Amino acid sequence: MSVLVIRRAHASWADRARKYRVLVDGGQRAEIGDDETVQIPVTPGQHVIRMKIDWCRSRDLQVDIRHGEILRLECKANAWPLLIPLYITIWHHKYISLDTVTS
């Protein structure tokens, strides 16, 4: 078994009181609140990870995880107050950033 460890960075205002849904290969595996960390066991191999809130989401992150590996990811809201209208319409697939964490 392998593990995804996802940390959600503290937000000063955006979505602070709401949880993001963590989707692995299209299915919801967890919810994560502001400044929280979740651990999700996964089988070794290729997976597609996505964060979602309402109709807004992150880009799909494709990962290849080896047996026994712990893969660390971090997510946070991209939206800035003045750009919210763009992030909830045109850029809805970029509303949340999702990246691997090195070291």
CORNOR-V313144 format. One record per residue. N is the residue number from 1. RES is the residue in one small letter. SS is DSSP state (H for helix, E for strand, C for the rest). PHI is phi in radians with two decimals (NA if undefined). PSI is psi in whole degrees, 0 to 359 (* if undefined). Layout:
n: (N/N)
res: (RES/RES)
ss: (SS/SS)
phi: (PHI/PHI)
psi: (PSI/PSI)
//
This chain:
n: (1/2/3/4/5/6/7/8/9/10/11/12/13/14/15/16/17/18/19/20/21/22/23/24/25/26/27/28/29/30/31/32/33/34/35/36/37/38/39/40/41/42/43/44/45/46/47/48/49/50/51/52/53/54/55/56/57/58/59/60/61/62/63/64/65/66/67/68/69/70/71/72/73/74/75/76/77/78/79/80/81/82/83/84/85/86/87/88/89/90/91/92/93/94/95/96/97/98/99/100/101/102/103)
res: (m/s/v/l/v/i/r/r/a/h/a/s/w/a/d/r/a/r/k/y/r/v/l/v/d/g/g/q/r/a/e/i/g/d/d/e/t/v/q/i/p/v/t/p/g/q/h/v/i/r/m/k/i/d/w/c/r/s/r/d/l/q/v/d/i/r/h/g/e/i/l/r/l/e/c/k/a/n/a/w/p/l/l/i/p/l/y/i/t/i/w/h/h/k/y/i/s/l/d/t/v/t/s)
ss: (C/E/E/E/E/E/E/E/C/C/C/C/C/C/C/C/C/C/C/E/E/E/E/E/C/C/E/E/E/E/E/E/C/C/C/C/E/E/E/E/E/E/C/C/E/E/E/E/E/E/E/E/E/C/C/E/E/E/C/C/E/E/E/E/E/C/C/C/C/E/E/E/E/E/E/E/E/C/C/C/H/H/H/H/H/H/H/C/C/C/C/H/H/H/C/E/E/E/E/E/C/C/C)
phi: (NA/-2.18/-2.36/-1.70/-1.98/-2.02/-1.95/-1.80/-1.15/-1.09/-1.87/-1.31/-2.64/-1.21/1.02/-1.00/-1.67/-2.08/-1.75/-1.66/-1.60/-1.79/-1.90/-2.11/0.95/1.55/-1.90/-1.26/-2.00/-2.93/-2.19/-2.39/-1.64/-1.00/1.04/-1.95/-2.28/-2.17/-2.05/-2.20/-1.26/-2.39/-1.34/-1.07/2.22/-1.56/-2.45/-2.00/-1.92/-2.56/-1.84/-2.58/-2.52/0.90/-1.63/-1.66/-2.77/-1.67/-1.26/-1.30/-1.94/-1.60/-2.22/-2.14/-1.95/-1.53/-1.03/1.41/-1.36/-1.95/-1.81/-1.79/-2.22/-2.36/-2.22/-2.90/-1.26/-1.52/-1.10/-1.85/-0.86/-1.29/-1.79/-0.90/-1.00/-1.27/-1.21/-1.63/-2.12/-1.17/-1.77/-1.00/-1.49/-2.12/-1.07/-2.00/-1.56/-2.46/-2.44/-1.33/-1.91/-1.64/1.13)
psi: (152/169/135/127/115/126/134/120/146/134/139/334/319/121/20/324/5/156/148/146/137/118/131/120/38/348/142/127/342/170/147/128/178/130/33/165/138/150/129/116/137/158/151/151/197/138/156/123/139/143/147/143/122/233/358/155/181/173/162/132/115/128/152/111/134/164/128/357/147/115/124/132/158/139/158/160/136/335/135/150/314/342/3/315/324/320/333/359/275/317/28/335/1/11/323/133/144/119/155/151/127/141/*)
//
